[in-house]
Every structure is written in structure tokens, then in C-alpha cells.
Amino acid sequence: MEGIERLSTPRMVAERLTEADYADVRRMHLYPQIMKTLSVDGQPLPDHVTKEGLIQNEAHWRRHGFGLWIFRDRQTRQFLGRAGLQSYSIEGQETVGLVYAVIHDHWNRGLATEMAAASLDIGFRELRLPEVASWTLPDNLASRRVMEKLGFRYDTDIVFAGLPNRLYRLTAIDWELGRGC
Ligand SMILES: CC(C)(COP(=O)(O)OP(=O)(O)OC[C@H]1O[C@@H](n2cnc3c(N)ncnc32)[C@H](O)[C@@H]1OP(=O)(O)O)[C@@H](O)C(=O)NCCC(=O)NCCS
């Protein structure tokens, strides 16, 4: 899957997230504002959990041929966040989920939506996935808005990692229709 390891968006470049990105991801995982809605207990992540997550992401890429990308500013190469597609078991069903997180200094600039759109283009156009799901805590209004902007539709409430979440779905057909092509 060499062809999908790097991608670019109007404002960003991205490449397959690896253990070499530890310093940037660690910094993100220590911001309370970001982890409030990202970690299971709403707290910054201990370093060993960040390390383990990066190892799991590499294993995911090897196993499924896709995973997370690290996104950087196109001009300055500043770290802006990470996003991508991950395979999960949701209520017994193998489900590909869209995930995203942006450094808080850059929130509300449309970057999560841009990262997610690039990830979905890969998912639907290269990987030929029929559907991608995404879920979030009910009070994560920014994340819900990102999903709505991308065309996701609310499906059902689930329990994920022991927490109530709203699950949304987007089909390949709706994605292509929404892209106007
Ligand atoms: C959720 C997150 C990824 C959004 O990133 P972002 O780059 O700010 O997202 P975008 O700018 O693309 O879109 C955010 C939208 O939410 C809206 N929004 C932000 N805060 C909001 C709030 N409290 N209530 C309602 N809408 C809100 C913004 O106005 C924007 O919508 P608009 O373009 O119609 O104005 C970012 O807040 C984040 O990284 N949070 C921590 C990690 C996380 O929760 N990840 C998602 C896990 S499901």
C-alpha cells in the first residue's frame, strides 16, 4: 500500500504515522484540552500508552493496509494533528472507523474536516470501503459538527470503551454524491 502512505490536502501534507512521530504525538497526548474528549478517562495519556498506541498503529497498517496518518502544515511542516481509518469491533461487527484529533491552537480552522476528508477519499476511492463509521461522546459538539459537515448520518447510540457514544455512518455512495462527482 505504498501509494497511500503519503497524501496531501490543500493546507497539509501527511504520511503514515510511525513510532518516529513519538515526540509530536506525546505532546498532543499531554494537552488536557485535547484529551478531555480523546482518552477513556478524559485525562492526558501516560507516555507508555502513547508508545503502545504507536506500536499498535504500525501493526494495524501491516495487518489491514491502512491506519493513521500524521498531518503537518504544508509550508512550515508544523505538526497539526493525526487522523485516519481504524478497524474496530463495534457490537460484534467489524467496522472501519474514522478518527481525528487536532492540536488545540488550530481548532476551528476546518483542519479536522480537511484531514478527515482526505482519509475518507483514501477509504472510499483507494480501499473501496462500502461504508465508514465514526463515533463520539454526545457532548463533543465540535466532533459531531465535523461528522455532519462530511455528510455522516447519525445511526445509533453505542457504548465504546465503557462510555456512551453517538455513532454515525457514511456510505461510499453518499460520499461520492456529496463530493459532486
Ligand atoms: C473535534 C476536533 C477534532 C475538531 O477539530 P477542528 O479542526 O476544530 O474541526 P473543524 O474546524 O474542521 O470543525 C469544527 C466545527 O465544530 C464547530 N464547533 C466547535 N466547537 C463547537 C461547540 N462547542 N459547539 C458547536 N459547534 C462547535 C466549529 O464551529 C466548526 O463548525 P463550522 O465549520 O460549521 O463553523 C478537535 O476539537 C479535537 O481535536 N478535539 C480533541 C480530540 C477529539 O475529540 N477528537 C474526536 C474524537 S471523536
The ligand as an SDF file (V2000), in Angstrom:
LIG
                    3D

 48 50  0  0  0  0  0  0  0  0999 V2000
  -13.0440   17.6040   17.4350 C   0  0  0  0  0  0  0  0  0  0  0  0
  -11.8370   18.2450   16.7620 C   0  0  0  0  0  0  0  0  0  0  0  0
  -11.0340   17.1870   16.0350 C   0  0  0  0  0  0  0  0  0  0  0  0
  -12.3380   19.3150   15.7630 C   0  0  0  0  0  0  0  0  0  0  0  0
  -11.1980   19.8420   15.0990 O   0  0  0  0  0  0  0  0  0  0  0  0
  -11.2760   21.1910   14.2830 P   0  0  0  0  0  0  0  0  0  0  0  0
  -10.0780   21.2510   13.3960 O   0  0  0  0  0  0  0  0  0  0  0  0
  -11.5230   22.3230   15.1970 O   0  0  0  0  0  0  0  0  0  0  0  0
  -12.6060   20.9240   13.4090 O   0  0  0  0  0  0  0  0  0  0  0  0
  -13.1500   21.8140   12.2030 P   0  0  0  0  0  0  0  0  0  0  0  0
  -12.5880   23.1890   12.3050 O   0  0  0  0  0  0  0  0  0  0  0  0
  -12.9540   21.0600   10.9480 O   0  0  0  0  0  0  0  0  0  0  0  0
  -14.7250   21.8400   12.5240 O   0  0  0  0  0  0  0  0  0  0  0  0
  -15.2020   22.1420   13.8240 C   0  0  0  0  0  0  0  0  0  0  0  0
  -16.6450   22.5790   13.7430 C   0  0  0  0  0  0  0  0  0  0  0  0
  -17.2470   22.4680   15.0360 O   0  0  0  0  0  0  0  0  0  0  0  0
  -17.7770   23.7260   15.4040 C   0  0  0  0  0  0  0  0  0  0  0  0
  -17.6760   23.8100   16.8480 N   0  0  0  0  0  0  0  0  0  0  0  0
  -16.5680   23.9280   17.6030 C   0  0  0  0  0  0  0  0  0  0  0  0
  -16.8780   23.9510   18.9070 N   0  0  0  0  0  0  0  0  0  0  0  0
  -18.2310   23.8250   18.9710 C   0  0  0  0  0  0  0  0  0  0  0  0
  -19.1680   23.7860   20.0350 C   0  0  0  0  0  0  0  0  0  0  0  0
  -18.7730   23.8650   21.3150 N   0  0  0  0  0  0  0  0  0  0  0  0
  -20.4840   23.6600   19.7450 N   0  0  0  0  0  0  0  0  0  0  0  0
  -20.9010   23.5720   18.4610 C   0  0  0  0  0  0  0  0  0  0  0  0
  -20.0450   23.5950   17.4010 N   0  0  0  0  0  0  0  0  0  0  0  0
  -18.7300   23.7370   17.6490 C   0  0  0  0  0  0  0  0  0  0  0  0
  -16.9460   24.7340   14.6720 C   0  0  0  0  0  0  0  0  0  0  0  0
  -17.5980   25.9860   14.5720 O   0  0  0  0  0  0  0  0  0  0  0  0
  -16.8080   24.0280   13.3200 C   0  0  0  0  0  0  0  0  0  0  0  0
  -18.0050   24.0980   12.5670 O   0  0  0  0  0  0  0  0  0  0  0  0
  -18.1790   25.1510   11.3590 P   0  0  0  0  0  0  0  0  0  0  0  0
  -17.0880   24.8860   10.3730 O   0  0  0  0  0  0  0  0  0  0  0  0
  -19.5550   24.8940   10.8310 O   0  0  0  0  0  0  0  0  0  0  0  0
  -18.0450   26.5380   11.9700 O   0  0  0  0  0  0  0  0  0  0  0  0
  -10.9260   18.9710   17.8040 C   0  0  0  0  0  0  0  0  0  0  0  0
  -11.7330   19.7590   18.6340 O   0  0  0  0  0  0  0  0  0  0  0  0
  -10.1250   17.9920   18.6380 C   0  0  0  0  0  0  0  0  0  0  0  0
   -9.0430   17.5700   18.2500 O   0  0  0  0  0  0  0  0  0  0  0  0
  -10.6700   17.6350   19.8260 N   0  0  0  0  0  0  0  0  0  0  0  0
   -9.9800   16.6920   20.7160 C   0  0  0  0  0  0  0  0  0  0  0  0
   -9.9150   15.2940   20.1270 C   0  0  0  0  0  0  0  0  0  0  0  0
  -11.2790   14.7750   19.7590 C   0  0  0  0  0  0  0  0  0  0  0  0
  -12.2630   14.9910   20.4550 O   0  0  0  0  0  0  0  0  0  0  0  0
  -11.3250   14.0600   18.6170 N   0  0  0  0  0  0  0  0  0  0  0  0
  -12.5660   13.4750   18.1450 C   0  0  0  0  0  0  0  0  0  0  0  0
  -12.8700   12.2530   18.9170 C   0  0  0  0  0  0  0  0  0  0  0  0
  -14.4510   11.5830   18.4050 S   0  0  0  0  0  0  0  0  0  0  0  0
  1  2  1  0
  2  3  1  0
  2  4  1  0
  2 36  1  0
  4  5  1  0
  5  6  1  0
  6  7  2  0
  6  8  1  0
  6  9  1  0
  9 10  1  0
 10 11  2  0
 10 12  1  0
 10 13  1  0
 13 14  1  0
 14 15  1  0
 15 16  1  0
 15 30  1  0
 16 17  1  0
 17 18  1  0
 17 28  1  0
 18 19  1  0
 18 27  1  0
 19 20  2  0
 20 21  1  0
 21 22  1  0
 21 27  2  0
 22 23  1  0
 22 24  2  0
 24 25  1  0
 25 26  2  0
 26 27  1  0
 28 29  1  0
 28 30  1  0
 30 31  1  0
 31 32  1  0
 32 33  2  0
 32 34  1  0
 32 35  1  0
 36 37  1  0
 36 38  1  0
 38 39  2  0
 38 40  1  0
 40 41  1  0
 41 42  1  0
 42 43  1  0
 43 44  2  0
 43 45  1  0
 45 46  1  0
 46 47  1  0
 47 48  1  0
M  END
$$$$
